[in-house]
Amino acid sequence: MTSVDGGLLGLLVAVFVAAAVLAFALTPVVRRLAHRFDIVDRPDARRVNVAPVPRGGGLAVAAAFIAVSGGALLLASTTLSGPQLLALLGGGALAAILGSVDDWFDLRARWQLAGQLVLAAFAVSLGITVAVLANPFGPGVIELGGLFGVAFTVVWILGMVNSINFIDGLDGLSSGIALIAAVTLGVISLVGPDVQPEIAVLCLALAGSLAGFLRWNFHPAAIFVGTSGVMFIGYALALLSILGAAKVAVALLVLGVPVIDAFWIIVRRVVAGRSPFSPDRGHIHHRLLDLGLTHTQTVLLIYALCAALGVLSLVLSGSGQLYAFLGVLVVFGLVLLLLERLADKGEEVAEARAGEQAEAQAGEQAQARR
């Protein structure tokens, strides 16, 4: 795989379709197993599902990606080393397995974080590190060596996993956002300054797996991606952006909505004296629902925002991507604040109306007794 030609395009299409078909076929199998072993998400005050829904669909996504990617790389040459492929494919399998343990036993957040650290350590032990970053203050790059590179890599992997985790609150939301991100990373691997066909193939395999699964995950969802999917998807996107030269800034921008949502949610929880991982209804998708948008409208709106950021990442340089991300960070924070104020005001109005109705009813009852 050394040039962008008709043969490569044919391979990309074949990989996408094969992964989509395989994920589409595997998802009902995983769904039946989840039902059999009672691995389901039951309704509560925070969740939006009104009936029990099986979780663990990430196993189908991971299996399709690993099988199709492995087959494609066996058929074509690649510049990726053995340790790099082991980190991506083997680490992806490990991510799905660790996540499935949480799907089954519903572990506490501390154990999920421990699993994420295991994944990051596995990748770093195989030589996966972020070596350079685009310089936002001028031309060239910022080199990250030694412990700085390792620390940034660990934070990057944990950040990607938790960003996908925090945005996984509506049917099809996290899987659709990840699909947009995978396609964007694949496109820029073909048209960017450093053409990397093998990265494009891997990204299209991930996109196809997500597309096949999305058929079952879009509203009304027949199955949720679960922690197995959250950990696998976040880990796969983190590693693909590292293996793809200078793709970290691209991933940061195209995943701007979940990344920034996670950032502001963590800040708000810490300021309130709560655990960063304590669940609530303060995410962007919850706020949009509170404004009156339907489930599907909210998901499609966030899709559109992510797609727009994906296009922006394709037309901007490395430093431009970072500046754009910082701009989105500020605007997103202001929007979240505005939505929170509007939601609080709506609750106050509803409470006032309820109080007025209660007083009116009490007055009517008093007059009736006279």
C-alpha positions in Angstrom: 0.0 0.0 0.0 2.1 2.9 -1.2 -0.1 5.1 -3.3 -3.7 6.3 -3.6 -5.0 4.6 -6.7 -7.9 2.6 -7.9 -6.8 -0.6 -6.3 -6.5 1.2 -2.9 -9.9 2.8 -3.2 -11.3 -0.6 -4.1 -9.7 -2.1 -1.0 -11.1 0.7 1.2 -14.6 0.1 -0.1 -14.2 -3.6 0.4 -12.9 -3.2 3.9 -15.7 -0.9 4.9 -18.4 -3.1 3.5 -17.0 -6.3 4.9 -16.7 -4.8 8.4 -20.2 -3.4 8.2 -21.7 -6.7 7.1 -19.8 -8.6 9.8 -20.8 -6.2 12.6 -24.4 -6.2 11.3 -24.5 -10.0 11.5 -22.7 -10.3 14.9 -24.7 -7.8 16.8 -27.9 -9.8 17.0 -25.8 -12.7 18.3 -24.4 -10.6 21.1 -27.8 -9.2 21.8 -29.2 -12.7 22.3 -26.4 -13.6 24.6 -26.9 -10.4 26.6 -30.5 -11.2 27.1 -29.7 -14.8 28.1 -27.3 -13.7 30.8 -29.4 -10.7 31.8 -26.7 -8.1 30.8 -29.1 -5.2 30.4 -29.5 -1.5 31.2 -32.6 -0.9 33.2 -34.5 2.4 33.2 -33.7 4.9 35.9 -33.8 8.7 36.5 -30.6 9.4 34.5 -31.1 7.0 31.6 -33.5 7.8 28.7 -34.5 4.2 27.9 -38.0 3.3 29.2 -37.5 -0.5 28.9 -34.5 -2.8 29.7 -32.0 -2.8 26.8 -29.2 -5.3 26.4 -25.7 -3.9 26.5 -22.3 -5.2 25.3 -22.7 -4.5 21.6 -19.1 -3.3 21.5 -18.0 -6.9 21.3 -19.5 -7.1 17.8 -17.8 -3.9 16.8 -14.5 -5.1 18.1 -14.7 -8.5 16.5 -15.6 -7.1 13.1 -12.8 -4.5 13.2 -10.2 -7.0 14.3 -11.2 -9.7 11.8 -11.4 -7.4 8.8 -8.4 -5.3 9.7 -6.3 -8.4 10.2 -7.4 -9.9 6.9 -6.7 -6.7 5.0 -3.2 -6.3 6.4 -2.4 -10.0 5.6 -3.4 -9.4 2.0 -1.4 -6.1 1.6 2.0 -4.8 2.7 2.2 -2.3 5.6 4.7 -0.1 7.2 3.3 -0.7 10.6 5.6 -2.8 12.9 4.5 -6.0 14.7 4.4 -4.3 18.1 2.2 -1.5 16.6 -0.2 -3.9 15.2 -0.3 -5.9 18.4 -1.0 -2.7 20.4 -3.9 -1.8 18.1 -5.5 -5.2 17.4 -4.4 -7.0 20.6 -5.1 -4.0 22.7 -8.5 -3.5 21.0 -9.4 -7.1 22.0 -8.2 -6.5 25.5 -10.3 -3.3 25.7 -13.4 -5.1 24.7 -12.8 -7.9 27.1 -12.1 -5.6 30.1 -15.2 -3.6 29.1 -17.3 -6.6 28.9 -16.4 -7.5 32.5 -18.0 -4.1 33.5 -21.0 -4.8 31.3 -21.5 -8.1 33.2 -20.8 -7.1 36.8 -21.5 -3.3 36.6 -18.2 -2.3 38.3 -17.6 0.9 40.1 -15.8 3.8 38.3 -12.5 3.2 40.1 -12.3 -0.3 38.5 -13.1 1.0 35.1 -10.3 3.5 35.5 -8.0 0.7 36.5 -8.8 -1.1 33.3 -8.2 2.0 31.3 -4.7 2.4 32.9 -4.0 -1.3 32.0 -4.8 -0.5 28.4 -2.6 2.6 28.3 0.2 0.7 30.0 -0.1 -2.1 27.4 0.1 0.4 24.5 3.1 2.2 26.0 4.9 -1.0 26.7 4.8 -1.8 23.0 6.3 1.5 22.1 3.1 3.5 21.4 3.8 7.1 22.4 3.0 10.6 21.1 6.4 11.8 20.0 5.5 15.2 18.5 2.7 17.8 18.6 1.9 20.6 16.2 3.4 23.9 17.5 0.5 26.3 18.0 2.9 29.3 18.3 4.7 28.9 15.1 6.0 26.6 12.4 7.4 23.1 13.2 6.5 20.7 16.0 6.9 20.3 19.7 8.9 17.1 20.5 7.8 15.1 23.5 10.5 12.9 24.8 10.9 10.3 27.5 8.4 10.6 30.4 6.6 13.6 28.8 5.7 11.5 25.8 4.6 8.5 27.9 2.5 10.7 30.2 0.8 12.5 27.3 0.0 9.1 25.7 -1.5 7.8 28.9 -3.6 10.9 29.3 -4.6 10.8 25.6 -5.8 7.2 25.8 -7.7 7.8 29.0 -9.2 11.0 27.6 -10.4 9.4 24.5 -12.0 6.5 26.4 -13.8 8.7 28.9 -14.9 11.2 26.2 -16.7 8.4 24.4 -18.0 7.1 27.8 -19.4 10.5 28.8 -21.2 11.1 25.5 -22.7 7.6 25.4 -26.1 8.7 26.7 -28.5 8.5 23.8 -29.2 5.8 21.2 -26.6 5.8 18.5 -24.8 8.9 19.8 -21.3 7.6 20.7 -21.2 5.1 17.8 -22.2 7.7 15.3 -19.7 10.3 16.6 -17.0 7.6 16.5 -18.0 6.7 12.9 -17.6 10.4 11.8 -14.2 10.5 13.6 -13.0 7.3 11.9 -14.0 8.5 8.5 -12.3 11.8 9.0 -9.1 10.2 10.2 -9.2 7.9 7.2 -9.7 10.7 4.7 -6.9 12.8 6.1 -4.6 9.8 6.0 -5.1 9.8 2.2 -5.1 13.6 1.5 -2.8 15.0 4.2 0.9 15.8 3.8 1.8 12.3 5.0 -0.2 9.8 3.0 -0.7 6.6 5.1 -2.8 4.1 3.2 -2.6 1.5 5.9 -4.0 3.9 8.5 -6.8 4.7 6.1 -7.6 1.0 5.7 -7.8 0.6 9.5 -9.9 3.7 9.9 -12.4 2.5 7.2 -12.5 -0.9 8.9 -13.5 0.8 12.2 -16.0 3.0 10.4 -17.6 0.0 8.7 -17.8 -1.9 12.0 -19.6 1.1 13.6 -21.9 1.5 10.6 -23.0 -2.1 10.8 -23.6 -1.8 14.5 -25.4 1.5 14.2 -28.3 -0.2 12.4 -29.1 -1.9 15.7 -28.0 1.0 18.0 -29.9 4.0 16.5 -33.1 5.1 18.1 -34.9 3.1 19.2 -31.9 1.0 20.1 -32.1 -2.7 20.2 -28.7 -2.9 22.0 -26.3 -0.5 23.6 -22.6 -0.4 22.9 -21.8 -0.9 26.6 -18.5 -0.4 28.4 -17.0 -3.0 26.1 -17.7 -0.7 23.1 -16.8 2.5 25.0 -13.4 1.2 25.9 -12.7 -0.4 22.5 -13.9 2.6 20.5 -12.0 5.1 22.6 -8.8 3.0 22.6 -9.0 2.3 18.9 -9.5 6.0 18.0 -6.7 7.0 20.4 -4.2 4.6 18.8 -5.2 5.3 15.2 -4.6 9.0 15.8 -1.2 8.3 17.3 -0.1 5.9 14.6 -1.3 8.3 12.0 1.3 11.1 11.7 0.1 14.4 13.2 -3.5 13.1 13.6 -3.8 13.8 17.3 -4.9 17.4 16.6 -7.3 16.1 14.0 -8.9 13.7 16.5 -9.0 16.4 19.2 -11.0 18.7 16.8 -13.3 16.1 15.2 -14.1 14.7 18.6 -14.5 18.2 20.0 -18.1 17.7 21.2 -17.5 14.7 23.4 -14.0 15.8 24.5 -15.2 19.3 25.6 -18.4 18.0 27.0 -16.3 15.6 29.2 -14.0 18.4 30.2 -16.7 20.8 31.3 -18.7 18.1 33.1 -15.6 17.1 35.1 -14.8 20.7 35.9 -18.4 21.3 37.1 -18.5 18.1 39.2 -15.1 18.9 40.8 -16.1 22.5 41.6 -19.3 21.1 43.2 -17.2 18.8 45.4 -18.3 15.6 43.6 -16.5 12.8 42.0 -15.6 13.5 38.3 -17.2 10.1 37.5 -20.5 10.6 39.4 -23.4 10.3 37.0 -25.9 13.1 36.3 -28.0 14.7 33.6 -25.7 17.7 32.9 -24.3 16.5 29.5 -25.0 18.5 26.3 -27.4 15.8 25.1 -29.4 16.0 28.3 -29.6 19.8 28.0 -30.8 19.6 24.5 -33.5 17.2 25.5 -34.6 19.5 28.3 -35.0 22.3 25.7 -37.6 20.2 23.9 -35.6 18.5 21.1 -36.6 14.9 20.5 -34.2 12.0 21.0 -33.5 11.7 17.2 -33.2 15.5 16.7 -30.6 15.8 19.5 -28.5 12.9 18.1 -28.6 14.3 14.5 -27.7 17.8 15.7 -24.6 16.5 17.5 -23.8 14.4 14.4 -23.9 17.6 12.3 -21.7 19.5 14.8 -19.1 16.7 14.7 -19.2 16.5 10.9 -18.7 20.2 10.7 -15.7 19.9 13.0 -14.4 17.0 10.8 -14.6 19.2 7.7 -12.8 22.0 9.6 -10.0 19.6 10.6 -9.4 18.7 6.9 -9.0 22.3 5.8 -6.9 23.6 8.7 -3.2 23.1 9.5 -1.9 21.5 12.7 -1.7 24.8 14.6 -5.0 26.0 13.1 -6.7 22.8 14.3 -5.5 23.5 17.9 -6.7 27.1 17.7 -10.0 25.9 16.4 -10.3 23.5 19.3 -9.6 26.2 21.8 -12.3 28.3 20.2 -14.8 25.5 20.3 -13.8 24.9 24.0 -14.8 28.4 24.9 -17.9 28.6 22.8 -19.0 25.1 24.1 -18.6 26.2 27.7 -20.7 29.3 27.1 -23.4 27.2 25.3 -23.5 24.7 28.2 -23.8 27.5 30.7 -26.7 29.0 28.7 -28.5 25.7 28.3 -28.1 25.1 32.1 -29.5 28.5 32.9 -32.4 27.9 30.5 -33.1 24.5 32.0 -33.0 25.9 35.5 -35.3 28.8 34.5 -37.7 26.3 32.9 -37.8 24.3 36.2 -38.5 27.5 38.2 -41.4 28.4 35.9 -42.8 24.9 36.1 -42.5 24.9 39.9 -44.2 28.3 40.1 -47.1 27.1 37.9 -47.5 24.0 40.0 -47.6 26.2 43.1 -50.2 28.5 41.6 -52.3 25.5 40.6 -52.0 24.0 44.1 -53.1 27.4 45.6 -56.1 27.6 43.2 -57.2 24.1 44.0 -56.9 24.8 47.7 -59.0 27.9 47.3 -61.7 26.0 45.4 -61.8 23.3 48.1 -62.1 26.0 50.8 -65.0 27.6 49.0 -66.7 24.2 48.5 -66.5 23.5 52.3 -68.2 26.9 53.0 
